[in-house]
Structures are given as C-alpha cells and as structure tokens.
Amino acid sequence: MKRFMAVLLPLALMVLPAQAARIKDVADIEGVRSNQLVGYGLVVGLPGTGEQGAFTEQSFRTMLTNFGITLPANLKAQTKNVAAVVVHAELPAFAKPGQTLNVTVSSVGSAKGLRGGTLMQTFLKGLDGNVYAVAQGSLIVSGLGAEGLDGSRILVNTPTVGSIPNGAMVEREVVSPFAQGDFITFNLKQSDFTTSKRLAEAINAFMGADTAYSMDATSVQVRAPRDISQRVSYLSTLENLTFEPGDNAAKIIINSRTGTIVIGKEVRLFPAAVTHGGLTVTIAENPRVVQPNPLAEGQTAIEENTIIDVRPDQSRMFKFDPGVTLDDLVRTVNAVGAAPGDLMAILEALKEAGAIHGELVVI
C-alpha cells in the first residue's frame, strides 16, 4: 500500500496543464469516418471441433445448393468440421475497391474451436444492407482448448474467435460528403466551448478573418475551396495548425476495482479538517486439550478457545487550507500514509461535505 502511495504523486501530476495541440489530434472532420461491416458465413476444415446445430446444417445445405449439390431431405448432414460464424470488419473512410481489410471471425454456435479452419466466401454488409466487401481465407486463432473424457477442460485465450489479416476485399466505395459544399466542419473529440472558440481563432489568425466560425461546443465550420485537389492541400495545412485547448473540467476519477485515483489539476479544496481511522480486529484460535481426573471415567477432549484482540489505529488529523492544489493534496495524503482505500473514503467524505471544488467520478 505504501508503495502505491509513493507513486501516487508522480501519477497524479501527469495531469499537466493544457499545452499546444494539433487540430488533427483534437478534432475530426465531419463526414470523414469509418463504417462497420458485418456478415454471416461458414468456417470449414475444422478438426472435429465444429457443431451439429440446426442453423449450421441449414447453412451448410444452402452452401452446397449454391455449388449445384442437393442433399436428400431425409439425410442429416455431418457438420462436425463446420462452424457458423459472424464476420465483422471496419471500412475506413475513402477505402477504394480492391483494397483489403482485416476481419474478425467469431463462432455463433456451439463450436469448440476455430483453429485450423477456413472461412468460406462471406458478404460483408453495411447498415444500409449493401455489400461493401467480401471476406475469405484461413483463420489465425491464438486460443486453444482441450477437454478430457471425465469432463475436465482447459482453455487458453479464446479458441472460438479468430482473425484474417487482409482477409476481405473492398467491392464498393462509400460516398463521402468531403468534397461537397463550401464549408468543412471540425468536430471536437471532447466538447468544450473554450476549445471550440480557440480553434476558430487559430484558423482565423492563420487564414484570415471570418474563415472559421465556432458553431457550438463541438463544431467549428471553416470555409474551404471547392476544387478537390485544393481542398486536400487546404486541409493538410489546417490539420497541422497548433493551438492551446481549453483546460479540462475539475474532476477526480476513482476506480474502486483497481485502486486507481486520478486527480485533475483544476481540483481545489475548501477549508476542512479530516481524521480517518478505525479499529484493528485480530481473531485467533487457540484450542486446549482437557484431561479428565485419573479416577474419573471421562475422555480426553479438545476445548475451543477463541482470542479476540481489538486495537485502535493510530490515525492523525490533517487540515486543508483554502485553495489547496493537487500538489498540496497528494503531498499531505502521502505524509499521513493513507492507503488507496482510505484515500477514496477521504475524497468521498470531502465531496459530501462540500469541501471539493470539482466532480468526483467513481467508475
């Protein structure tokens, strides 16, 4: 615990004042985005780790029908080497037909593993239902599973999920609004009125007055040439401009599961006195052997003997003066020697008392 508190100060001080940032690092261009693709297919060639599910068999029959093979209706297909899967990928902005995408393949049935399998040709569709890419290829599966006859089982990673690098080929281009209209819009990744205003001011200072307009806490609209070649060069210049974003809101982030505490530099404390402590309870079992009298017809017995020791902790009171900064707060807590759990309790109590200027976020 002491080691954790020793590193709390440098970790907390990593939340530094706002510094100059490039526009491309804090904002995205409206309309320039990736699109999610998904499809349903079959993985074949599995070493007996497939499944015998109804929808897998139906999909298998459909695949054979597409190849001109029709199975008798009363014949049950053996699909232990086949698995039904969902395939998904991300189509980047401006992706052109013929380019390739990485795909992830996940089992949707009771298959035990996809190692050694090959994905059959699978159509990947967008939200509009159109096919934008086709996936196919051999899977790379990092997971491994093994099962004994007695039901014992071992799993390493996840054997029912695999990937195919460059396993999908783009067949259709997504139309982008990038080249349309007389304006482009920068959308901030984190909404902030001050940052939005400063971004517009930085562009106007470089390109001239009335070039950029701050529309709200997220969007900044910028005049741009219509010629696509000029627009690309124009944006290449703008996205590399640097400016100073606004300071983040005062926040304290507490992760109760990992004991991580991050305190923003804008956090301030009002006058408060704090004491934190409790009782240390120790319970020990010390059984005793009881012997009967020599002439008694008794038997040797073991008598339970429980020892409970309660001691108060050596807690100390410390005081926060008005306007205490992050540096002062962490130094004071480190001097007291509070553990992460104690610090969480102290911060929550200070917030309830109205002594913290900032938002306390527990995740």
N, C-alpha and C positions, 0 to 999 in steps of 0.2 A: 504493500500500500504506500509506504514512504517513497519507494522508487517511482511510483505513479505520480505522486505529488511533486517529486523533484523535476519531472519532465513536464508538468502541467504548465509552468510558467513559459518556457520556450514555445510550447504548442499553442498556448493561448495568444502569445504575442505574434504568432504567424498571421493573425488577422490584422493586416497592415493598413495604413491609410490608403485612400484611393490614389492610384498612380495612372500615368498616361496609358491609354489602351488604344489599339487599332479598332477602327469601326468594324472590320470583319470579325473581330473576336467578341464583340458585344451585341451585334445585330445581324439579322438575316434579311435577305431580300425577299419581299413579298412575291409569291408565285414561284420562287425557285426552291423546290422542295422535293424530297423523295416520296415514293409511293409504295405501299405494301402490296405484295402479291402472294396469293395462296392457291394451292391446288391439291387434288386428291389423286393418289396413284398407288401402284403396287411395287413392292420390293421382292425380287425373285432370287433364287440361288442360295437361300439360307440353308445352313447345315442342320435341318430339323428343328430350328428354333422359331418357325412360323406359327400359324394359328389355323384353327378349323372353324372360325366364326362364319355366321350366315352371310354377312355383308362381304366378307373376304371371298367366300366361294362365289357369290353373285358377281363380284368384280372380276374374279378370275374367268368366269364363264363369258362375261362381256368382252374381256380382252381376247379370248380365243375366237369369239364370234367375229371380232374385227379382223382377225387373221384368216377368216374363212373356215374355221373349225367349229363344228356344232356337237356338243356332248349330248348324249341321251338324257331325257328329263329325269329318268329313274336312277341315273348314275351319280353317286356322290363323289365330287372331285376331292382328291387328296392334296391339301394345300399346306402341308407342314413346312414346305420350303418357300412359302409365300406369306407376305405380311402386308396388310393395308396400312397406308401411311398418309400423313398430311405433309405437304412440302410448302415451305414459305421462303420468301426472299424479299429483298428491298431493291426497288428500281430507282437508281439515282436520277437527279434532275439532268436533263439533256442527254440521257442514255440513248444511243443510236442502235438501230437494227444491226445484228451481227456481233455486238459486244456481249461479253459474258458476265454472269452474276454468280456469286456464291449462294448456295442454297442449304437449308437445314431440313432434315427429314426426321419425322417423329412418328412412332407407331401409335395407332389409334385403337388397336385391339389388344389381344392377349398374347402377342408375340413375346418370346423370352429374350430375343436379341436380334439386332440387325447386322451384326458383324458378318462380313463376307458376302453381303447382298448387293444386288444391282438394281437401281431404280429404273423402271420402265418409263418410256416417254410420257411425261406428265405436263398438262397445260396449266400455266400459272395465270390466274385472272386477277384483275384489279377490282376496285369497288364498283365500277360500272358494269362488270360482267364480261368485259372484253378480255381476250387473251393477249398478254403482252410479252410473254416469254415461254419457252419450252425447256423443261429440265429432263436430264437423263444422265446416268453414269454410275460408277462404282462408289460405294459409300466408304467413308472413313469413320470408324466408330472407336472411340477411346475407352468406352466402358466394356466390362467383362463380367459375365455371370456364370455361376456353376451351382448345380443342385445335386444332392445325393439321394439315394433311394429311401433313406429314412426321413426325408423332408428337410434336411439341413440345407442351407443355401447361403451363398456368399455373393455379394455384388461389389464391383469396383467401378466407381463413377456411374454412368447411366448407359447400359448397353442397348436401350431402345431408342436412342437418339443419335443420329449421325449427321455428317455434312459431306457436301460435294463441292470442293473448290472449283470455281468457274464451271459449275455443273448446269447452268441454264443459259440459253442464248436468247437475247432480246429479239423479238419479232415485230414489235410495234413501238413507235415513238410516242411519248406523251406530249401533247401540245402545251407549250409554256407561254404564259402571258408576258414573258420577259420583254419581248420586242414590241409590245402594243402600247399605244398612248404616248403622251408627252411627259409622263412622270414615272419615276420608280419610287418605291416605298421601302424604307428600312424599318423593320420591326425589332425592337429590343428584346433580347432573350430574358431580361429581367425588367419588368415595367418600373419606371421611375421618372417622375416629372422633371427632376433636375437633370438627369442624364439625357432625357429627350431634348431638353432645351439646349444643353451644352453641345450635343451632337449637331443640331441645326446650326448653332453659332459657329462651330468649327468648319462646317461646309461653306457657310456664307463668307467666313473670313478668307477662305482659300479660293472659292469660285466667284465670289461677288455677292452683293446684297440681293435678297429675295430669291435666292436659288433654292433654299431649303425652308420648309415650314414644319414646325412641331405641331402635329395634329392632336396628340394626347400623350399619356404617359408611356405609350408603347411605340407609336408610329411617327416617323418623320418622312414627309413627302419631299422629293427632290426633282427639280426639272432635269430632263435628260434628252439628248438628241435622239431623233427617230431612226437615223441610219444605224443598222445593227452593228456594223464594224466600229463606228464612232462610239456607240453605246457601250460596247465591250471595253474599249480603251478608257472611256469615261469612268466606268465602274471600277476598273483596275486601279485608277488613281484615287477614287474616293475611298474605297475599302481599306486603303493603306494609310489614310489620314489618322493621326493620333489626337486624342483629346482626353480630358480628365473626367471620368464618370462621376456621378454624384455618390456621396457616401451611403452605404447601406443603412437600413434601419437598425436601431439598437436592439440586439437580440442575444439571448443566452440559449444555446442549444444543448439539451441534456439527453443522452441516450442511456436509459436506465438498464438496458440489457448488457451493454459493453462497458459501462462506467465512463464513457467519453463525455467530456464537458468542453464546449467551445464558447468563449465569451467575446462578443464583438467589441471593437474599440470604442464605440459610442456609448456603451453602457456606463451609467453613473449611479451612485448610491447617495441617498439622503442620510442624515444623521441617524445612527442606530447602534445599539449595543447588543451583542449576541453572546450567549453561552450555550454550549452544546455538550451534552454528556449523558451518562446513563449508569446502569449497573452491570457489572460483570458477574454472571452466574455460573458457578462451576458445580457440576454434579458428578460424583464418583461413587462407584460400588465397591464396598469392602466386606465381602461375606465372611462370617465367623463360623468355626466348627464348634458345636456344643456337644460335650461328652456327658453321658448320664453318670450318676453315682455308682461306685463299684458294686453295691449290693442291690441296686435297682435293676429291674428288668427292662430297662429302656434301650433305645437305639441311638447311635450317633447321628446327629442331624446338622444340617447347614442352615444357619440363620442369616437372612439377608440384612445387610447394614448399609444404608444409603447415607452419604455425606453430602450436604448441600452447603456451598460457601457463596455468600453474596458480598461483593465489594463494590463500592462506588468508584467510577472512573475519575481520573484526575483531569477534570475539564477546566478550562480557563475562559474568562470573558474577554472579548475584544470589542473595540469600538470603531465605527466607521464615521469619519468626519464628512461634512458636506462636500459633494463633488468628487468623491473618491473615483479614481480612474481604474482601468483594467489592471495596470501595473501594480497599483496600491492594493487592490483586492486580492490578486494572486499572491503577492508577497506576504500579506497578512495571514492568509489561509495556510500558506506553506510554513510560516513561523509557528502557527498553532499546531501544525502536524495533523490536520484533519484528513481522514481517508476520503476517497471519492464518494462513497455513500453518505458520509457526513456532510460533505460539501453540497451534495444535491439537496439534502434536507435543509441546510442553512439557506441556500438560494431560494428554495420554495417558501421558506418562512419569511425571508426578507420581502419577497414579492407580495405575499399575503398581507404583510404589514405596510405595504406601500412605500418601501424604502428602496426599491429598484426602479430606475428610470430606463425602461426597456421592456421588451417582450420575452417572457420565459416560455420556451417551446420544449416540450417533453415528447420524445419520439420512442 
